[in-house]
Amino acid sequence: MDFEHVLKALLQQFEQRRIRYGVIGGFALGLLGAPRSTMDLDFLVHREDLEALHQLLSRLGYQRDVLLENVSQYFHPARPFGSIDVIHAFRPYALDMLARARTVPYAETSSIRVIEPEDIIGLKVQALANNPARRAQETADIEALASRYGRQLDWNRIQLYYDLFELGQEATTLRAQYGQQDQS
C-alpha cells in the first residue's frame, strides 16, 4: 500500500466532509513513535459518518467486502491503494476515544488525527481478548506503546480496558514493568 498516496486522497476529503475519524492499528503506532510493519490502514469512524465515508471510498474505487454492526472492510483492486479497515464508533468507549483523538503532523504539509496511546492499547486488549491467535502481535504493540510513553500514560484508563475483558492482572503487570519509566 502506498500510504502517502492514499492518505493524500483521504485526509482533505475527511475534513471537507466532516468525517470524525482517528487512525488506529499499525499505522497509528508509527505516528505515535512505535513503528511496526503494516499492510493496511485502520480507522475508527463515528457511526453517523459511515455513509459519507462509504461514498468517498467508493468514489476512489474502493469496494466494501465486509459490513457488520461493528466493522467494515474495503479493498481496492489497484494494489497501491491497499485495504482499509473501519471500526464503527457508536458505543460510549469508542465515542470517547474519538473525542480524545489528537492531531499530529503527517508528511511535510499535512496533519492526521490519531487515537491516544491508551485508547489504542484498549483496542489492542479487545483484539487479543476476542481472538487469542492475535495475542503475540497485540501484546508486542501494547508493550511498544507502554515502553515509548511509560509513566506519561493514563494507567487508570488502561486498567479499565483490561478489566473490561477480565484481564486486570495483565494490566497490573504491564504497569509494574513500564509505568514508572520516563518517555524513551
C-alpha positions as a printed Julia matrix, in Angstrom:
184×3 Matrix{Float64}:
   0.0     0.0    0.0
   1.23    3.48  -0.87
   0.24    5.15   2.41
   1.25    8.65   1.38
  -0.77    8.48  -1.84
  -3.86    7.03  -0.14
  -3.76    9.44   2.78
  -3.33   12.41   0.46
  -6.55   11.32  -1.26
  -8.38   10.77   2.03
  -7.35   13.4    4.57
  -8.55   16.51   2.77
 -11.85   14.79   1.97
 -12.28   13.71   5.59
 -12.06   17.36   6.6
 -14.33   18.62   3.82
 -16.96   16.01   4.6
 -16.51   16.47   8.36
 -15.86   12.77   8.87
 -14.98   12.18  12.5
 -12.14    9.7   12.47
  -8.98    8.59  14.21
  -6.2     6.4   12.87
  -5.72    3.15  14.77
  -3.72   -0.02  14.15
  -0.18   -0.41  12.92
  -0.02    2.91  11.09
  -1.09    4.74  14.26
   1.71    3.03  16.17
   4.18    4.57  13.74
   2.62    8.02  14.12
   2.97    7.65  17.89
   6.64    6.7   17.75
   6.35    2.91  18.0
   6.63    1.89  14.34
   5.96   -1.56  13.01
   5.22   -3.03   9.61
   1.64   -2.87   8.39
  -0.11   -3.54   5.11
  -3.36   -1.58   5.53
  -4.95    1.46   7.11
  -7.25    1.18  10.1
  -9.66    3.88  11.21
 -12.14    4.44  14.0
 -15.04    6.38  12.44
 -18.17    7.82  14.04
 -21.18    5.74  13.02
 -23.05    8.84  11.82
 -20.25    9.45   9.3
 -20.09    5.94   7.83
 -22.27    6.73   4.82
 -20.12    9.76   3.92
 -17.03    7.56   4.29
 -18.57    4.86   2.12
 -19.41    7.37  -0.63
 -15.88    8.76  -0.52
 -14.18    5.37  -0.62
 -16.49    4.17  -3.4
 -15.7     7.29  -5.44
 -11.99    6.48  -5.01
 -12.57    2.95  -6.35
 -12.7     1.02  -3.08
 -15.16   -1.83  -2.75
 -16.72   -2.78   0.55
 -16.43   -6.5    1.14
 -17.49   -6.61   4.8
 -20.22   -4.64   6.55
 -21.14   -5.66  10.09
 -22.53   -3.72  13.03
 -19.06   -3.01  14.43
 -16.74   -3.06  11.42
 -16.46   -2.63   7.69
 -13.63   -3.52   5.35
 -12.75   -2.07   1.98
 -10.32   -3.19  -0.68
  -9.12   -1.58  -3.86
  -8.37   -3.63  -6.98
  -5.27   -1.5   -7.65
  -2.5    -2.69  -5.35
  -1.1     0.75  -4.33
  -4.45    1.63  -2.74
  -4.5    -1.45  -0.49
  -7.22   -2.14   2.02
  -8.92   -0.08   4.69
 -10.47   -1.46   7.87
 -13.01    0.63   9.78
 -14.24    0.19  13.33
 -17.62    1.85  13.8
 -17.72    4.2   16.79
 -21.12    4.19  18.45
 -20.56    2.79  21.94
 -19.57    5.23  24.69
 -15.97    3.99  24.97
 -15.38    4.33  21.22
 -17.02    7.75  21.07
 -14.79    8.89  23.93
 -11.76    7.62  22.03
 -12.75    9.73  19.03
 -13.29   12.78  21.21
  -9.78   12.39  22.66
  -8.06   11.84  19.28
  -5.14   14.17  18.72
  -3.93   15.83  15.56
  -0.3    15.11  14.71
   1.89   16.26  11.82
   1.98   13.95   8.83
   4.21   14.25   5.78
   5.52   17.75   5.17
   2.32   19.73   4.78
  -0.37   17.65   6.36
  -1.76   16.5    9.68
  -3.75   13.48  10.73
  -5.96   12.53  13.68
  -4.68    9.61  15.72
  -6.24    7.89  18.7
  -4.38    8.35  22.0
  -1.89    5.63  23.02
  -4.06    4.49  25.95
  -7.03    4.03  23.64
  -5.0     2.13  21.07
  -3.92   -0.12  23.93
  -7.61   -0.56  24.79
  -8.4    -1.63  21.22
  -5.43   -4.0   21.27
  -6.69   -5.55  24.52
 -10.1    -6.06  22.91
  -8.47   -7.67  19.86
  -6.39  -10.11  21.89
  -9.38  -10.97  24.11
 -11.6   -11.61  21.08
  -9.0   -13.52  19.06
  -6.33  -15.34  21.1
  -4.41  -16.12  17.89
  -3.55  -12.4   17.72
  -2.16  -12.28  21.27
   1.54  -12.19  20.32
   1.22   -9.25  17.88
  -1.23   -7.3   20.04
   0.93   -7.77  23.14
   4.02   -6.62  21.23
   2.15   -3.49  20.09
   0.92   -2.78  23.63
   4.42   -3.18  25.05
   5.87   -0.9   22.35
   3.46    1.88  23.33
   3.97    1.27  27.05
   7.73    1.41  26.58
   7.5     4.55  24.45
   5.22    6.52  26.81
   5.95    4.97  30.23
   4.58    6.97  33.12
   3.02    9.55  30.79
   0.2     7.09  30.13
  -3.12    7.22  31.95
  -2.65    3.85  33.64
  -6.11    4.01  35.24
  -7.7     4.14  31.79
  -5.52    1.24  30.65
  -6.52   -0.75  33.73
 -10.19   -0.1   32.91
  -9.75   -1.54  29.41
  -8.07   -4.67  30.73
 -10.73   -5.05  33.43
 -13.49   -4.92  30.79
 -12.11   -8.17  29.38
 -11.29   -9.72  32.75
  -7.57   -9.32  32.14
  -6.86   -6.93  35.0
  -3.78   -8.76  36.25
  -2.11   -8.27  32.87
  -2.57   -4.51  33.22
  -1.05   -4.62  36.69
   1.97   -6.5   35.33
   2.3    -4.09  32.39
   2.15   -1.08  34.69
   4.76   -2.56  37.03
   7.09   -3.07  34.08
   6.55    0.22  32.22
   4.53    2.59  34.41
   7.48    4.18  36.17
   9.57    4.74  33.05
  10.2     8.15  31.61
   9.41    8.66  27.94
  12.06    6.94  25.85
